[in-house]
């Protein structure tokens, strides 16, 4: 007899990724994007500062932008560390 229909192979449910692992992966990805965007913003604020041509208002905007970018990088790195620690505690 020829088997036309393949039978489904039963898998063990423990092979499926855990929800905590999936969430940690998503958060790692999003935090990596935030970090890259913050670094790009820091570079742009540096360019703004260099091209301000002595205009105090533009220099102030560039300095504030640089500070916010550094804060963004620090927050992204801190959040990444927290996510990795929680993920290792949970067991993901």
Backbone as CSV, one residue per row, in Angstrom:
resi,resn,N_x,N_y,N_z,CA_x,CA_y,CA_z,C_x,C_y,C_z
1,UNK,0.839,-1.173,0.000,0.000,0.000,0.000,0.890,1.244,0.000
2,UNK,0.540,2.220,-0.773,1.296,3.460,-0.876,0.668,4.480,0.068
3,UNK,1.524,5.090,0.893,1.046,6.116,1.819,1.072,7.469,1.116
4,UNK,-0.091,7.981,0.825,-0.190,9.261,0.130,-0.092,10.420,1.113
5,UNK,-0.652,10.260,2.278,-0.666,11.326,3.273,0.373,11.013,4.336
6,UNK,1.251,11.952,4.555,2.252,11.793,5.606,1.591,11.983,6.957
7,UNK,2.030,11.222,7.905,1.492,11.391,9.254,2.333,12.419,9.991
8,UNK,1.691,13.151,10.855,2.379,14.191,11.622,3.246,13.545,12.691
9,UNK,4.411,14.080,12.845,5.309,13.598,13.889,4.986,14.331,15.180
10,UNK,4.810,13.584,16.210,4.516,14.199,17.501,5.798,14.772,18.078
11,UNK,5.761,16.031,18.462,6.916,16.673,19.080,6.691,16.827,20.570
12,UNK,7.769,16.930,21.261,7.673,17.146,22.695,7.432,18.622,22.928
13,UNK,6.480,18.922,23.762,6.108,20.323,23.981,7.230,21.098,24.662
14,UNK,8.124,20.419,25.320,9.224,21.128,25.973,10.240,21.645,24.958
15,UNK,10.141,21.192,23.691,11.031,21.700,22.649,10.657,23.112,22.214
16,UNK,9.435,23.515,22.481,8.974,24.841,22.084,9.666,25.900,22.939
17,UNK,9.989,27.045,22.328,10.626,28.107,23.124,9.667,28.656,24.173
18,UNK,10.238,29.020,25.301,9.425,29.566,26.381,9.042,31.002,26.061
19,UNK,7.949,31.434,26.641,7.468,32.802,26.424,8.501,33.804,26.926
20,UNK,9.138,33.506,28.044,10.150,34.420,28.584,11.328,34.556,27.627
21,UNK,11.688,33.474,26.952,12.783,33.528,25.985,12.403,34.392,24.790
22,UNK,11.186,34.234,24.326,10.719,35.030,23.188,10.661,36.511,23.559
23,UNK,10.113,36.823,24.738,10.036,38.219,25.179,11.419,38.824,25.368
24,UNK,12.341,38.055,25.927,13.704,38.560,26.113,14.360,38.837,24.769
25,UNK,14.122,37.982,23.793,14.688,38.199,22.460,14.117,39.456,21.817
26,UNK,12.819,39.647,21.956,12.187,40.846,21.393,12.718,42.103,22.075
27,UNK,12.821,42.072,23.404,13.334,43.239,24.133,14.789,43.515,23.786
28,UNK,15.606,42.478,23.649,17.002,42.675,23.252,17.081,43.345,21.887
29,UNK,16.244,42.899,20.963,16.232,43.484,19.628,15.827,44.957,19.680
30,UNK,14.736,45.250,20.395,14.259,46.631,20.480,15.259,47.541,21.181
31,UNK,15.879,47.035,22.243,16.863,47.852,22.957,18.112,48.070,22.118
32,UNK,18.460,47.121,21.280,19.590,47.313,20.372,19.285,48.421,19.375
33,UNK,18.060,48.436,18.871,17.659,49.492,17.940,17.696,50.854,18.631
34,UNK,17.199,50.920,19.862,17.213,52.177,20.617,18.651,52.656,20.819
35,UNK,19.548,51.742,21.145,20.951,52.107,21.336,21.580,52.654,20.069
36,UNK,21.315,52.001,18.949,21.861,52.468,17.671,21.301,53.846,17.325
37,UNK,20.004,54.031,17.532,19.402,55.341,17.247,19.969,56.433,18.151
38,UNK,20.247,56.101,19.404,20.831,57.087,20.319,22.243,57.461,19.883
39,UNK,23.002,56.498,19.409,24.358,56.799,18.923,24.287,57.665,17.669
40,UNK,23.358,57.363,16.783,23.181,58.194,15.588,22.790,59.617,15.989
41,UNK,21.907,59.750,16.975,21.505,61.079,17.449,22.694,61.820,18.048
42,UNK,23.577,61.100,18.737,24.773,61.728,19.302,25.686,62.246,18.194
43,UNK,25.855,61.477,17.151,26.681,61.915,16.020,26.052,63.135,15.348
44,UNK,24.750,63.109,15.170,24.063,64.244,14.543,24.186,65.495,15.405
45,UNK,24.077,65.339,16.721,24.219,66.516,17.588,25.650,67.045,17.545
46,UNK,26.621,66.170,17.393,28.003,66.623,17.221,28.179,67.413,15.937
47,UNK,27.561,66.939,14.879,27.612,67.666,13.607,26.905,69.011,13.741
48,UNK,25.777,69.026,14.449,25.063,70.292,14.675,25.939,71.277,15.442
49,UNK,26.685,70.778,16.426,27.541,71.652,17.229,28.677,72.222,16.379
50,UNK,29.281,71.363,15.573,30.407,71.811,14.747,29.944,72.820,13.697
51,UNK,28.761,72.617,13.158,28.272,73.515,12.101,27.460,74.691,12.635
52,UNK,27.462,74.895,13.948,26.678,76.000,14.511,27.284,77.362,14.201
53,UNK,28.531,77.402,13.840,29.215,78.637,13.432,29.124,79.726,14.496
54,UNK,29.210,79.332,15.757,29.222,80.296,16.840,27.854,80.798,17.270
55,UNK,26.794,80.345,16.636,25.436,80.749,17.010,25.090,80.077,18.340
56,UNK,24.892,80.903,19.366,24.663,80.385,20.719,23.415,79.505,20.803
57,UNK,22.366,79.904,20.115,21.124,79.128,20.174,21.324,77.735,19.575
58,UNK,21.984,77.661,18.428,22.234,76.363,17.790,23.198,75.524,18.612
59,UNK,24.169,76.164,19.260,25.099,75.422,20.115,24.377,74.842,21.320
60,UNK,23.465,75.622,21.896,22.696,75.144,23.047,21.815,73.959,22.658
61,UNK,21.174,74.059,21.503,20.334,72.950,21.029,21.185,71.704,20.808
62,UNK,22.364,71.872,20.232,23.250,70.738,19.976,23.739,70.111,21.278
63,UNK,24.065,70.954,22.269,24.515,70.427,23.562,23.405,69.646,24.256
64,UNK,22.193,70.199,24.240,21.060,69.495,24.857,20.793,68.170,24.145
65,UNK,20.896,68.196,22.836,20.686,66.978,22.062,21.743,65.926,22.398
66,UNK,22.979,66.371,22.587,24.049,65.440,22.950,23.801,64.839,24.329
67,UNK,23.366,65.663,25.268,23.077,65.163,26.617,21.941,64.143,26.568
68,UNK,20.884,64.459,25.826,19.758,63.528,25.714,20.188,62.224,25.038
69,UNK,21.091,62.322,24.079,21.585,61.120,23.409,22.384,60.245,24.364
70,UNK,23.236,60.864,25.163,24.022,60.104,26.141,23.101,59.466,27.181
71,UNK,22.090,60.198,27.609,21.117,59.629,28.546,20.389,58.450,27.890
72,UNK,20.040,58.586,26.629,19.385,57.495,25.908,20.258,56.263,25.807
73,UNK,21.548,56.463,25.560,22.483,55.339,25.502,22.580,54.670,26.865
74,UNK,22.670,55.478,27.919,22.761,54.916,29.271,21.496,54.142,29.638
75,UNK,20.343,54.688,29.290,19.080,54.000,29.585,18.994,52.690,28.800
76,UNK,19.382,52.711,27.538,19.332,51.497,26.717,20.271,50.428,27.266
77,UNK,21.482,50.831,27.650,22.425,49.859,28.212,21.937,49.323,29.552
78,UNK,21.406,50.214,30.384,20.873,49.771,31.672,19.699,48.821,31.504
79,UNK,18.811,49.138,30.576,17.663,48.262,30.330,18.108,46.918,29.777
80,UNK,19.131,46.925,28.933,19.653,45.672,28.387,20.227,44.796,29.492
81,UNK,20.951,45.400,30.419,21.501,44.648,31.551,20.375,44.086,32.417
82,UNK,19.358,44.894,32.671,18.234,44.435,33.494,17.507,43.277,32.815
83,UNK,17.261,43.398,31.516,16.568,42.329,30.790,17.380,41.044,30.813
84,UNK,18.690,41.149,30.613,19.529,39.946,30.633,19.548,39.311,32.018
85,UNK,19.601,40.116,33.063,19.585,39.566,34.421,18.257,38.895,34.737
86,UNK,17.168,39.541,34.401,15.854,38.941,34.652,15.691,37.669,33.830
87,UNK,16.168,37.698,32.599,16.075,36.517,31.746,16.866,35.348,32.319
88,UNK,18.046,35.629,32.860,18.841,34.540,33.442,18.228,34.039,34.747
89,UNK,17.577,34.917,35.495,16.916,34.497,36.738,15.710,33.611,36.421
90,UNK,14.938,34.024,35.421,13.755,33.250,35.045,14.167,31.920,34.416
91,UNK,15.306,31.925,33.775,15.787,30.691,33.168,15.651,30.664,31.666
92,UNK,15.495,31.841,31.071,15.345,31.902,29.616,16.635,32.033,29.006
